[in-house]
Amino acid sequence: MYKILLVDDEVLEREVLKIMLGKLKNQVSIVGEAGNGREAIELDMKLNPDIIFMDVKMPGIDGIKASEIIKKQNENKVIIMLTAYDDFDLIHKALTLGVNDYILKPVKGEKLLEVLRVQIDNLKIDKNRIKEKELLLIDKIICEEENEAKMLINDIIESYTLASNEDAAYFRQKIELLGEKMIKVASKFRFRDNDWINEEETLSEFKFLKDMESIGNYIYNILTLIFSETPQNNIEVKKNDVAKPKCLNKALEPALKYIEENYGEQVLLEDVASVSNLSPYYFSKLFKKEMGMNFTTYVTKYKMKKAKWMLKNTDIPIVNIASELGYYECGYFTKVFKKIEGITPTEYRSKKD
């Protein structure tokens, strides 16, 4: 649920916006209303909305100045300007300040929902990026990559600092949850379930920390403690015929399982990335880094491994093997097999004895 703040000096305009936004009541919640820029700045700090609809022309501090102040406090805050003036100089000034979009008055419901959906999608991407960083941090703890882990946690702290908009309670909640994940994974994978740290006592310290700097320093100290202790044993991930690395990123495990279960179909990067809850772009980069080859090459090699097993251990016709592997052109299957193995499927089968 995304929190919305409405800012307009006309009460009727705010009521119209509320009616329009009612169509997205399952995605958004109106948490406050302001009649001028000063109230908007105060409510932004108090309520920390995700999205602000801001009128340009208001008494006192206008929408342009209020947006500038709010963006300085949190550049990631989404602000959508409302203007009755088709004044592109004014719009340009607002966009230069970092305003995310604008809508001309009188506001049309279809246009408002279109703009809002775009901004919600962008917010989802930003939140997913923080989650991806957290997932990668956990992986670095498992793989004992201390320097990379420390760089990541600094990046995560900075991301949550911006997202919190100086809301220490929100910041503490997010960082405490991260600390819980770090301790659990260190206990399970690095220290083999030994009681190297009192989780309840360690996490309880968060409630005594009042400011975000102290909270950030504390989570960093937890990470330092994890790497300062001597691990009991390293757990090796079971190897695979298709070059699975010793320390596999946990985000890739559901992806590899998906490939193993669906190799007989067309395996698309977008589908597999979705299984791992990662964006296709990030998944592609992570997969190549961890597996030493790109996604398409891995899937092809996996299919060829299955093909070799069937050629050696069954009498299934080659055209049927091609079909079972998702190749509906036998000639293309033969071409791919020869490119990887150096011989045709027929030649490979004849050598099986």
C-alpha positions in Angstrom: 0.0 0.0 0.0 1.5 3.3 -1.1 0.8 6.5 1.0 -0.4 9.6 -0.8 -0.4 13.2 0.4 -2.7 15.7 -1.5 -1.6 19.3 -1.6 -4.0 21.9 -3.1 -5.5 25.1 -1.7 -8.9 24.3 -3.2 -10.8 21.8 -1.0 -13.0 20.8 -4.0 -9.9 19.9 -6.0 -8.7 17.6 -3.3 -12.1 16.0 -3.1 -12.1 15.3 -6.8 -8.6 13.8 -6.5 -9.8 11.5 -3.7 -12.7 10.2 -5.9 -10.4 9.5 -8.8 -7.8 7.8 -6.6 -10.6 5.6 -5.1 -10.2 3.4 -8.2 -6.8 2.3 -6.8 -7.9 1.9 -3.2 -6.2 -1.5 -3.0 -2.9 0.0 -3.9 -2.9 3.5 -2.4 -4.0 5.2 0.8 -4.5 8.9 1.3 -2.8 9.7 4.5 -3.1 13.5 4.6 -4.2 16.8 2.9 -2.5 20.2 2.9 -3.8 23.6 1.7 -0.4 25.2 1.1 3.3 24.5 0.7 4.2 25.0 4.3 1.7 22.4 5.5 2.9 20.1 2.8 6.5 20.3 4.1 5.3 19.6 7.7 3.1 16.7 6.7 5.8 15.2 4.6 8.1 15.0 7.6 5.3 13.8 9.9 3.6 11.2 7.6 6.4 10.3 5.2 4.1 9.7 2.2 5.4 7.8 -0.8 3.8 10.1 -3.4 2.7 13.7 -3.2 0.2 15.4 -5.6 1.3 19.0 -5.4 -0.6 22.1 -6.8 1.8 24.7 -8.4 -0.1 27.9 -7.4 -0.8 28.2 -3.7 -0.7 31.1 -1.2 2.5 31.5 0.9 5.0 28.8 -0.1 3.9 27.6 -3.5 4.2 24.1 -5.0 7.5 24.8 -6.7 9.3 25.9 -3.6 7.7 23.2 -1.4 8.8 20.6 -3.9 12.4 21.9 -3.9 12.5 21.7 -0.1 11.0 18.2 0.1 13.3 16.9 -2.6 16.3 18.3 -0.8 15.3 16.3 2.3 14.6 13.1 0.2 15.4 13.1 -3.5 13.6 9.8 -3.9 10.2 11.3 -2.8 7.7 11.1 -5.7 6.1 14.4 -6.5 3.5 14.9 -9.2 2.7 18.5 -10.0 -0.8 19.8 -10.7 -1.0 23.0 -12.8 -3.8 24.9 -14.4 -1.3 26.7 -16.6 -0.1 25.2 -19.8 3.2 27.0 -19.0 6.1 24.9 -20.2 8.7 27.2 -18.6 7.1 26.5 -15.2 6.9 22.8 -15.9 10.5 22.8 -17.0 11.5 24.5 -13.7 9.6 21.9 -11.7 11.2 19.0 -13.6 14.6 20.5 -13.2 14.1 20.4 -9.4 13.5 16.7 -9.7 9.7 16.6 -9.8 8.7 13.2 -11.2 5.8 14.2 -13.5 3.0 16.7 -14.0 -0.7 16.8 -14.8 -2.6 19.7 -16.3 -5.8 20.9 -14.7 -8.6 20.2 -15.0 -7.3 16.8 -14.0 -8.7 13.8 -16.0 -9.2 10.6 -14.1 -7.6 8.5 -16.9 -4.5 10.6 -17.1 -4.1 10.8 -13.3 -4.3 7.0 -13.0 -1.9 6.5 -15.9 0.8 8.8 -14.4 0.2 7.3 -10.9 0.7 3.7 -12.2 4.0 4.6 -13.8 5.3 6.1 -10.5 4.1 3.1 -8.5 5.9 0.8 -10.9 9.1 2.9 -10.4 8.7 2.7 -6.6 8.4 -1.1 -6.8 11.6 -1.2 -8.8 13.4 0.9 -6.2 12.2 -1.3 -3.3 13.2 -4.4 -5.2 16.7 -3.0 -5.7 17.2 -2.7 -1.9 15.9 -6.2 -1.5 18.3 -7.4 -4.1 21.2 -5.7 -2.2 20.1 -7.4 1.0 19.9 -10.8 -0.8 23.4 -10.2 -2.2 24.7 -9.2 1.3 23.4 -12.5 2.8 25.2 -14.3 0.0 28.5 -12.5 0.7 28.2 -13.6 4.4 27.8 -17.2 3.4 30.7 -17.0 0.9 32.9 -15.2 3.5 33.5 -12.2 1.2 34.0 -9.6 3.9 35.0 -6.5 1.9 32.1 -6.9 -0.5 29.7 -7.4 2.4 30.9 -4.3 4.1 30.5 -2.2 0.9 27.0 -3.6 0.4 25.8 -2.9 4.0 27.0 0.7 3.7 25.0 1.0 0.4 21.9 -0.5 2.1 22.2 1.8 5.1 22.4 4.8 2.7 19.4 3.5 0.7 17.2 3.1 3.8 18.3 6.5 5.0 17.0 8.1 1.9 13.8 6.0 1.9 13.1 6.8 5.5 12.9 10.5 5.0 14.3 11.0 8.5 11.7 8.6 10.1 14.0 6.9 12.7 11.2 4.3 13.6 10.9 3.2 9.9 14.7 3.1 9.6 15.1 1.1 12.8 12.4 -1.4 11.7 14.1 -2.1 8.3 17.6 -2.3 9.7 16.5 -4.6 12.6 14.9 -7.0 10.2 18.1 -7.0 8.2 20.1 -7.7 11.4 17.9 -10.7 12.2 18.5 -12.1 8.7 22.3 -11.6 9.0 22.5 -13.3 12.4 20.3 -16.3 11.3 22.2 -16.9 8.1 25.6 -16.6 9.9 24.5 -19.0 12.6 23.2 -21.5 10.1 25.8 -21.4 7.3 29.0 -19.9 8.8 28.9 -21.2 12.4 26.9 -24.4 11.8 24.1 -23.6 14.3 26.5 -22.9 17.2 25.4 -20.3 19.7 28.1 -17.8 18.8 25.8 -14.9 19.5 22.7 -14.2 21.6 20.3 -13.2 18.9 17.5 -11.9 21.1 19.9 -9.9 23.3 21.7 -8.4 20.3 18.6 -7.4 18.5 17.0 -5.9 21.6 19.7 -3.3 21.6 18.1 -1.6 18.6 15.2 -0.2 20.8 17.7 1.8 22.8 19.1 3.5 19.7 17.4 6.9 19.1 19.0 8.2 15.9 19.7 6.7 12.5 23.4 7.2 12.7 23.6 5.0 15.8 21.3 2.4 14.3 23.5 2.3 11.1 26.7 2.0 13.1 25.2 -0.8 15.2 24.2 -3.0 12.2 27.7 -2.4 10.7 29.2 -3.6 14.0 27.1 -6.8 13.9 28.5 -7.5 10.4 32.1 -6.8 11.8 31.4 -9.3 14.6 30.3 -12.0 12.1 33.6 -11.8 10.3 35.7 -11.4 13.4 34.6 -14.8 14.7 36.2 -18.0 13.4 33.7 -20.1 11.5 33.2 -23.8 12.5 33.0 -25.2 9.1 32.3 -24.0 5.5 29.3 -25.6 3.9 29.9 -26.5 0.3 27.1 -26.5 -2.1 26.6 -29.7 -4.0 28.2 -29.5 -7.4 26.4 -29.9 -10.7 27.6 -31.3 -14.0 27.1 -27.9 -15.5 29.6 -26.0 -13.5 27.7 -24.9 -10.4 30.1 -22.8 -8.3 31.3 -23.9 -4.8 29.5 -21.1 -3.1 26.3 -20.5 -5.1 24.3 -17.3 -4.7 21.1 -18.3 -2.9 19.1 -16.2 -5.3 20.0 -18.6 -8.1 19.0 -21.8 -6.5 15.3 -21.5 -7.5 16.4 -20.5 -11.0 18.5 -23.6 -11.5 15.8 -25.8 -10.0 13.3 -24.2 -12.5 15.7 -25.0 -15.4 16.1 -28.6 -14.2 12.3 -29.0 -14.1 11.4 -27.2 -17.3 14.3 -27.9 -19.7 12.0 -29.6 -22.1 10.3 -26.3 -22.8 11.4 -22.9 -24.0 13.1 -21.5 -20.9 13.0 -17.7 -21.0 15.2 -15.4 -18.9 12.3 -13.2 -17.9 10.4 -16.2 -16.4 13.5 -17.6 -14.5 14.3 -14.1 -13.2 10.8 -13.9 -11.9 11.2 -17.2 -10.0 14.2 -15.7 -8.2 12.3 -12.5 -7.5 14.9 -10.5 -9.4 14.7 -8.0 -12.3 15.8 -9.6 -15.6 18.7 -7.1 -15.9 20.1 -7.8 -12.4 19.4 -11.6 -12.8 21.3 -11.7 -16.1 24.4 -9.9 -14.6 24.3 -12.1 -11.4 23.9 -15.3 -13.4 26.9 -14.7 -15.6 29.0 -13.6 -12.7 28.2 -16.7 -10.6 28.0 -19.3 -13.3 30.8 -18.2 -15.5 28.6 -18.1 -18.6 25.5 -16.3 -19.7 22.0 -17.6 -19.1 21.3 -18.8 -22.7 24.6 -20.8 -22.8 23.9 -22.5 -19.5 20.4 -23.6 -20.6 21.7 -24.9 -23.9 24.5 -26.8 -22.2 22.0 -28.3 -19.7 19.8 -29.4 -22.6 22.8 -31.0 -24.3 23.7 -32.8 -21.1 20.2 -34.3 -21.1 20.5 -35.1 -24.8 23.7 -37.0 -24.3 22.2 -39.1 -21.5 19.2 -40.0 -23.7 21.5 -40.8 -26.7 23.6 -43.1 -24.5 20.9 -44.8 -22.5 17.8 -45.0 -24.7 16.8 -45.9 -28.2 14.5 -42.9 -28.5 14.7 -41.5 -32.1 16.8 -38.4 -32.4 13.8 -36.4 -33.7 11.9 -37.3 -30.5 14.8 -36.4 -28.3 14.9 -33.0 -30.0 11.2 -32.5 -29.3 11.5 -33.6 -25.6 14.2 -30.9 -25.2 12.1 -28.2 -26.7 13.6 -28.2 -30.2 10.9 -28.6 -32.7 13.3 -28.5 -35.6 15.5 -31.6 -35.5 17.9 -30.0 -37.9 18.4 -27.0 -35.5 18.9 -29.4 -32.6 21.6 -31.3 -34.5 23.3 -28.0 -35.4 23.4 -26.9 -31.7 24.6 -30.3 -30.5 27.4 -30.4 -33.0 28.5 -26.8 -32.1 28.9 -27.8 -28.4 30.0 -31.4 -28.7 31.9 -31.3 -31.9 30.0 -34.2 -33.5 26.4 -34.9 -34.5 23.9 -36.7 -32.3 24.0 -39.7 -34.6 27.8 -39.8 -34.4 27.6 -39.5 -30.6 25.1 -42.3 -30.3 27.2 -44.6 -32.5 30.2 -44.1 -30.1 28.3 -44.9 -27.0 29.7 -48.4 -26.8 
